[in-house]
Amino acid sequence: MKIFLDSANLDEIKDCLEKGVISGITTNPSLLSKEPKTAFVKHIKKIVSLCKEFERDIPLSVEVITTDPEEMITQAHQLVEDLAYENLNIKIPIGWEELAVISNLSSNGIEVNCTCLHTEAQCQLAANAGAKYVSIFMCRIKDIGGDPIPVIENTRSLLEISNSDSEIIVGSIRHQRDIFEASLAGGHIVTASYKVIQSMVGHPQTDVAIE
């Protein structure tokens, strides 16, 4: 089971890298906005430096900060150039025009993490366009009364039927139980906050046993 850390906090990233429990990192503009004000690329470079410090060439997803498709392409190429990190993935939200962005970037050797996905159809289109990762928002689906488990299961089946190389990242995780449910449903990867990952180590009976 691959677990990614969904964070832009340098202390959280360093702690998880030290403990060797994560296989990747995902960020987004919302997470970055919670960190001390600094230049966007400068902060991401610090994350890259931490990965290199711990000799972990793990996937790092960084999201564009524009809604204009042409600017997305420009930003993506600039990020690849500025960060010079081999395992960089550019996050592009799903959308009709954005599919052309995904296709353009992937055909130019830039790996894409297509985000904000809630249905099997969205995932299939993103995969067809060339996305390396398709990110399903698990608890956002629950928020509107939906069941994310069949979406994950069906998407995994569709990707296998079409012999797609795309992998499913399940995000919008709020409880440690979500991690296991998402993985058992067929998610290749689950990305969760530092708090949720940290909670996985605890159990009342463990505390009793140690005492």
Residue, then its C-alpha position, 0 to 999 in steps of 0.5 A: m500500500k503506497i501512502f503519499l503525504d498531502s502537505a506543503n509543511l516542511d516539518e511534516i515532510k521532513d518527519c515523514l521522510e525521516k521515518g520512511v513511511i511515505s512513497g510520495i508527496t502531493t501539494n496544492p495551492s490551498l496547502l501552500s497558502k497555509e505556510p509562511k509567505t514565501a515565493f511559490v517556487k522557492h518553497i517547492k525547492k525546499i521540499v525538493s531539497l528535503c527529498k534529496e537530503f533523505e535520498r528519496d527520489i519520490p513522486l512530488s505533485v505540484e499544482v498549477i496556479t492558474t485557470d487558463p489552459e494556455e497559462m497552465i502549459t506555460q507554468a508547467h514547463q516553467l516548473v519543470e525547468d525551475l525545479a529540475y526534479e526528475n520525479l515531478n508531477i504537474k497537477i491539472p484539474i479535470g475539465w474539457e479544455e484541461l484535457a488538451v493541457i494534459s495531452n499536450l504536457s504528457s506528449n512532451g514528457i511531462e508527467v501529469n496528476c489529474t486532480c479533482l476527480h469524482t466519477e469513473a468517466q472523469c478518470q477514464l478521460a484523464a487517463n486517455a488524455g495521458a495522465k500518469y495519475v488520476s486523483i479521486f476525492m474520496c470524502r468530497i464524494k461522501d459530502i454529497g451523499g455519494d459512495p466513493i468505493p464503487v467509483i474507485e473499484n470501477t475506475r480500477s477495472l476500467l483502467e485494467i480493461s483499457n491496459s492503461d498505465s495510469e494509477i489511481i491516487v485517492g485523496s480527500i482523506r479524513h480518517q485512517r479508516d479511509i486509507f484502508e478502504a480506499s486501498l482495498a477498493g483498488g486505489h494504487i495510492v492514498t494521499a493523506s494529511y500528516k495528522v491522519i498518517q500519524s494517527m495510524v500508529g496509535h491504539p488504546q490497547t497499544d498504550v495499555a500494553i506498553e504501560 
